[in-house]
Amino acid sequence: MLVTPYSGTDISNLRMVLERVRMAAQNVVRGTDPKQYLRDYRRWVINSYRLLRSPIDEGDISRLVMTKR
Protein backbone atom coordinates (compact mmCIF):
# COMPACT_ATOMS: atom_id res chain seq x y z
CA MET A 1 0.00 0.00 0.00
CA LEU A 2 1.19 3.48 -0.81
CA VAL A 3 1.11 6.14 1.89
CA THR A 4 1.39 9.89 1.48
CA PRO A 5 3.86 11.43 3.91
CA TYR A 6 3.42 15.04 4.88
CA SER A 7 5.87 17.50 3.42
CA GLY A 8 9.12 17.51 5.38
CA THR A 9 8.64 14.01 6.81
CA ASP A 10 11.90 12.14 7.37
CA ILE A 11 11.42 9.05 5.20
CA SER A 12 13.83 6.87 7.18
CA ASN A 13 11.92 7.70 10.36
CA LEU A 14 8.63 6.93 8.60
CA ARG A 15 9.97 3.52 7.56
CA MET A 16 10.91 2.76 11.18
CA VAL A 17 7.47 3.83 12.39
CA LEU A 18 5.71 1.67 9.79
CA GLU A 19 7.91 -1.30 10.72
CA ARG A 20 7.09 -0.78 14.40
CA VAL A 21 3.36 -0.71 13.62
CA ARG A 22 3.70 -3.88 11.52
CA MET A 23 5.55 -5.76 14.27
CA ALA A 24 3.01 -4.66 16.87
CA ALA A 25 0.19 -5.92 14.64
CA GLN A 26 1.85 -9.33 14.43
CA ASN A 27 1.93 -9.45 18.22
CA VAL A 28 -1.85 -9.13 18.42
CA VAL A 29 -2.71 -12.80 18.25
CA ARG A 30 -6.02 -14.48 18.64
CA GLY A 31 -5.88 -16.59 21.74
CA THR A 32 -8.37 -18.42 23.83
CA ASP A 33 -9.71 -15.25 25.45
CA PRO A 34 -11.71 -13.11 22.99
CA LYS A 35 -11.89 -10.21 25.44
CA GLN A 36 -8.11 -10.07 25.74
CA TYR A 37 -7.76 -10.22 21.95
CA LEU A 38 -10.13 -7.27 21.54
CA ARG A 39 -8.28 -5.29 24.23
CA ASP A 40 -4.95 -5.99 22.52
CA TYR A 41 -6.35 -5.10 19.10
CA ARG A 42 -7.86 -1.86 20.39
CA ARG A 43 -4.57 -0.93 22.07
CA TRP A 44 -2.73 -1.60 18.77
CA VAL A 45 -5.15 0.65 16.86
CA ILE A 46 -4.80 3.49 19.36
CA ASN A 47 -1.01 3.25 19.55
CA SER A 48 -0.65 2.93 15.78
CA TYR A 49 -2.83 5.97 15.20
CA ARG A 50 -0.75 7.93 17.70
CA LEU A 51 2.50 6.97 15.93
CA LEU A 52 1.21 7.63 12.41
CA ARG A 53 -0.85 10.79 12.80
CA SER A 54 2.06 13.18 12.40
CA PRO A 55 4.02 11.66 9.48
CA ILE A 56 1.24 10.52 7.12
CA ASP A 57 -2.10 11.60 5.72
CA GLU A 58 -5.25 10.88 7.76
CA GLY A 59 -6.80 8.89 4.90
CA ASP A 60 -3.78 6.59 4.80
CA ILE A 61 -4.08 5.97 8.53
CA SER A 62 -7.72 4.99 8.05
CA ARG A 63 -6.79 2.50 5.34
CA LEU A 64 -3.87 1.07 7.31
CA VAL A 65 -5.22 0.95 10.83
CA MET A 66 -8.86 1.96 11.22
CA THR A 67 -10.26 -0.91 9.17
CA LYS A 68 -13.29 -2.93 10.11
CA ARG A 69 -12.30 -6.39 11.31
N, C-alpha and C positions, 0 to 999 in steps of 0.2 A: 504494500500500500504506500502511496505517495503522501507525504505530509508537507504542509506549507509552513516553513519557519518564518517567524517575524523578522523584519529587517534588522540586521545587526546581531542576530543570534549566532553564537559560536557553534559551528557545525560539529566539532569534535565533542563538545559538551552535550549537544543534543543527542548524538549517537550513544553516549554513555547513559543518558537519561532513558532513552528508548530501550537500551539493553537492560537496564535496571527494572524497568516496568515489565519487560518480557520475562525476566527471571522470577520476579515476584508473582506473575500470573501462573507460571509453572508450579509454584509452591502452593497454590490454592488447589488442593486435591479433594476430590469427593471421597469422603470417608464413610464411616458407619453412622455418623451423627449429622443429619441434614441441617440442624440448627447451627452447628459449628461451621459447616461448609458455607452457609449463607452469611454468617458473621465474617468469615475470612474473605469471602468474595466481596462483600460490601466494603470491608477495610481496604482491599486491593483497589477497588474503584475510587474510593476517596483519596487514597494516597497517590494513585496514578494521576488523578485529576490535578492534585496539588503540585505534582512534579512537572506536569506538562502544560499547565495553564500559561506560564510565562513564555516558553520558547515556541509554541506552535499555535496555529489557528484553532479557534473554538470548535469549528466544524470538524476538524481532524480529530480533536479529542473525542467528540461524540462518536465518530466512526470507529475509533480505536478502543475506547473504554466504555462509553455509556450505551452499550448495545443491550438489547433485550436478550436474555438468556432463557 
